[in-house]
């Protein structure tokens, strides 16, 4: 039997919303399902905060990175919000399969359920 697969698209740029993206991704993963996180829209503005050692997001974010749960970052949005270079420098995958944005279709074709935040 194939594992359930989820992709969490984070659009909102509020840290408290993104905390829930990270918590849910870790919970889904720890319960034996496949999960990926995509940073889209204003959520890409959070990229610098994710790498602040003492920041409120860094601990949870680091756990998702270690588990390979971060799928990538929207190219167009990260360019618009000035975080594209940081994403590249941190080795994050740049997603641009839908007119320079991160598309959902490839996930749907691969059997993922899409959840948006």
C-alpha positions in Angstrom: 0.0 0.0 0.0 1.3 3.4 -1.0 1.8 6.0 1.7 -0.4 9.1 1.8 1.3 12.1 0.3 0.7 15.8 1.2 2.2 19.0 0.0 1.7 22.1 2.1 1.8 25.3 0.1 2.6 28.2 2.4 1.4 31.5 0.9 1.0 33.8 4.0 3.9 35.8 5.3 2.9 35.7 9.0 5.4 33.8 11.2 2.6 32.4 13.4 0.9 30.9 10.3 4.2 29.4 9.1 4.8 27.9 12.5 1.7 25.8 11.9 3.0 24.8 8.4 6.2 23.5 10.1 4.4 21.8 13.0 1.9 20.1 10.6 4.6 18.9 8.3 6.6 17.4 11.1 3.5 15.8 12.6 2.5 14.3 9.2 6.0 13.0 8.7 6.3 11.5 12.2 3.0 9.7 11.6 4.6 7.9 8.6 3.2 9.9 5.7 5.0 11.7 3.0 5.0 15.5 3.2 6.6 18.4 1.4 6.5 22.2 2.0 6.5 24.8 -0.7 7.1 28.5 0.1 5.0 30.6 -2.2 3.6 34.2 -2.2 4.4 36.3 0.8 5.7 33.3 2.7 9.0 33.7 0.8 9.6 36.9 2.9 10.2 34.6 5.9 13.3 33.0 4.4 15.8 35.2 6.2 14.0 34.6 9.5 14.2 30.8 9.1 18.0 31.0 9.3 18.2 33.3 12.4 19.8 31.1 15.0 17.8 32.5 17.9 14.7 33.2 15.8 11.3 31.7 16.7 11.1 29.7 13.5 14.6 28.4 13.2 14.3 25.4 15.4 11.3 23.9 13.7 12.6 24.9 10.3 15.9 23.2 11.0 14.0 20.0 11.9 12.0 20.1 8.6 15.2 20.7 6.6 17.0 17.7 8.3 14.1 15.5 7.3 14.0 16.7 3.7 10.6 18.2 4.0 11.3 21.5 2.3 10.5 21.0 -1.4 11.4 24.5 -2.5 10.7 28.2 -3.0 8.8 30.0 -5.7 11.1 31.7 -8.1 8.9 34.7 -9.1 7.8 35.5 -5.5 11.3 35.2 -4.1 12.5 37.6 -6.8 9.7 40.0 -6.1 10.2 40.0 -2.3 14.0 40.1 -2.5 14.8 36.6 -1.1 15.8 34.8 -4.2 19.6 35.2 -3.6 19.3 34.0 0.0 17.3 31.0 -1.1 20.0 30.1 -3.7 22.8 30.7 -1.2 21.1 28.4 1.3 20.7 25.7 -1.3 17.0 25.7 -1.5 15.4 24.4 -4.6 13.9 27.1 -6.8 10.5 26.1 -8.2 9.4 27.7 -11.5 7.3 25.1 -13.3 4.2 27.3 -13.6 5.1 30.6 -15.3 8.0 31.1 -12.9 5.8 30.1 -9.9 5.6 26.8 -8.0 2.9 24.8 -9.6 0.6 22.3 -7.9 -0.1 20.2 -11.0 3.0 18.0 -10.7 2.1 17.2 -7.1 -1.4 16.3 -8.0 -0.2 14.1 -10.9 2.1 12.3 -8.4 -0.7 11.6 -6.0 -0.2 14.4 -3.4 -3.1 16.1 -1.7 -2.5 19.9 -1.7 -3.1 21.9 1.5 -2.7 25.6 1.4 -1.9 27.9 4.3 
